[in-house]
Amino acid sequence: MDLTTPAGLASIARDVAELLQAERAEPGDGPDRQRVIYADGRILELVFNRPPSTHVTITPVLPDSARRQGIEVPPITVYLPTRSRQGDPAVQTPAQILGDQIHERVEKAHVVALAELRKHTAP
């Protein structure tokens, strides 16, 4: 995947959304930003750092009311290797690397934060 073009970034975001069983991916607020949107309303913002850096910052998007309640989920940064060894079946695609890291490090904290927010804002 080409991390240097908006089309390449969009393609990776779509693949990540599919791997995470999210509803869709869409452009964010800039050419280096993509959003992964779940059917339950959760949103992840993926910010692709421009070359030569190959890092992606993943930020769970929470409503403004979460910040007012002191609820947050810190962003994570994931390194994507620039070159893979051709023919190595164990090498993951950039989307697989991002999907695994989101699943392991972000999803549960995002769900917990939204549940906590519902407790604070329930009538």
Secondary structure, DSSP 8 states (H G I E B T S, - for coil): --TTSHHHHHHHHHHHHHHTT-SEEEE-SSTTEEEEE-TTS-EEEEEE--TT--EEEEEEE--HHHHHTT-----EEEE--S---TT-TT---HHHHHHHHHHHHTHHHHHHHHHHHHHHH--
